[in-house]
Amino acid sequence: MSSSDDSASDDELPPRRDKTFRERINFFNFQGHAFKERFRVSAEEFEYLLGRIGTRLKHKTNLNKALSPDQQLKTALHWFGNGAQYHLTSDAHGIGKASVCRAVHRVAETVVDTLFQEIVRWPDNAT
């Protein structure tokens, strides 16, 4: 084997693995008590929140099957509501732990940036 053969094999990259995506759980069928039990808000309250912050949660592209604003908000609310570890919420929604973490942080930051001043009221000093 010559040295030119060695340099040619060093330049070759290993083949890329195909990405595998888990099947995501469809939470669109829950209504009434079942919805509130899972997300700790009513469907109407959820729609209000989604309407207020949904555009800020939208990804610019759908590369790698990005989570929709609806999925991000449901994932974050589920995690906020039960305080479970990321892997439990991940399993419940059929997404990765890192996706849960990103959704939770993204929703929390968006809520603080858009709704905090409007919703949180500090007590008056008056007695």
C-alpha positions in Angstrom: 0.0 0.0 0.0 1.4 3.4 -0.9 1.2 6.6 1.1 -1.2 8.1 -1.5 -3.7 5.3 -0.6 -3.5 6.2 3.1 -4.3 9.9 2.5 -7.3 9.0 0.3 -8.8 6.9 3.1 -8.1 9.6 5.7 -10.2 12.1 3.7 -13.3 9.8 3.6 -15.9 10.5 6.1 -18.0 7.8 7.7 -21.6 7.5 6.3 -24.1 9.7 8.0 -26.7 7.9 10.1 -30.3 8.6 9.2 -32.1 10.5 12.0 -34.8 8.6 13.7 -37.8 10.4 15.2 -40.1 9.0 17.8 -43.8 9.1 17.0 -45.2 12.0 18.9 -48.2 11.7 21.1 -51.3 13.4 19.9 -52.9 15.5 22.7 -55.5 17.1 20.5 -58.3 14.7 21.5 -58.4 15.6 25.1 -61.3 17.8 26.3 -62.8 19.1 29.5 -61.5 17.5 32.7 -59.0 15.2 30.9 -57.3 18.3 29.3 -57.2 20.2 32.5 -55.9 17.2 34.4 -52.9 16.9 32.1 -52.1 20.6 31.5 -53.5 22.3 34.6 -55.4 24.8 32.5 -58.7 24.6 30.7 -58.7 24.2 26.9 -60.0 27.8 26.7 -57.1 29.1 28.9 -54.7 27.1 26.8 -56.1 28.7 23.6 -55.8 32.2 25.2 -52.1 31.5 26.1 -51.4 30.1 22.7 -52.9 33.1 21.0 -50.8 35.4 23.1 -47.4 33.7 22.8 -47.8 31.3 19.9 -46.2 33.5 17.3 -43.1 33.9 19.5 -42.8 30.1 19.9 -43.0 29.4 16.1 -39.7 28.1 14.6 -38.5 29.7 11.4 -38.2 26.3 9.7 -39.5 22.8 10.3 -36.1 21.2 10.1 -35.7 18.1 12.2 -39.5 18.1 12.8 -39.4 21.2 15.1 -42.1 21.3 17.7 -45.1 23.5 16.9 -46.1 26.3 19.3 -49.0 24.1 20.4 -46.7 21.2 21.2 -44.2 23.4 23.0 -46.8 25.0 25.2 -48.5 21.6 26.0 -45.1 20.1 26.8 -44.1 23.0 29.0 -47.5 23.1 30.8 -47.4 19.4 31.4 -43.9 19.7 33.0 -44.8 22.8 35.0 -48.0 21.2 36.2 -46.5 17.9 37.5 -42.9 18.8 38.2 -41.7 15.6 36.7 -38.3 14.9 35.4 -37.6 15.7 31.8 -37.4 12.1 30.8 -41.0 11.4 32.1 -42.4 14.3 30.2 -40.3 13.3 27.2 -41.8 9.8 27.3 -45.3 11.1 27.7 -45.1 13.4 24.6 -42.9 11.2 22.5 -40.1 13.7 22.2 -36.5 13.8 23.4 -35.4 15.1 26.8 -33.5 18.0 25.2 -36.7 19.0 23.3 -38.6 19.1 26.6 -35.9 21.2 28.2 -35.8 23.7 25.2 -39.7 23.9 25.2 -39.8 24.6 29.0 -37.2 27.3 28.8 -38.6 28.8 25.6 -42.2 29.0 27.0 -41.0 30.3 30.4 -38.9 33.1 28.8 -41.7 34.0 26.4 -44.3 34.2 29.2 -42.0 36.4 31.3 -41.2 38.6 28.3 -44.8 39.0 27.1 -47.2 38.5 29.9 -45.4 39.1 33.2 -45.9 42.9 33.4 -49.6 42.5 32.4 -50.5 39.6 34.8 -48.3 39.9 37.9 -49.4 42.6 40.3 -47.4 43.6 43.3 -49.3 44.4 46.4 -50.0 48.0 47.2 -48.2 49.6 50.2 -51.6 51.0 51.3 -53.1 49.2 54.2 
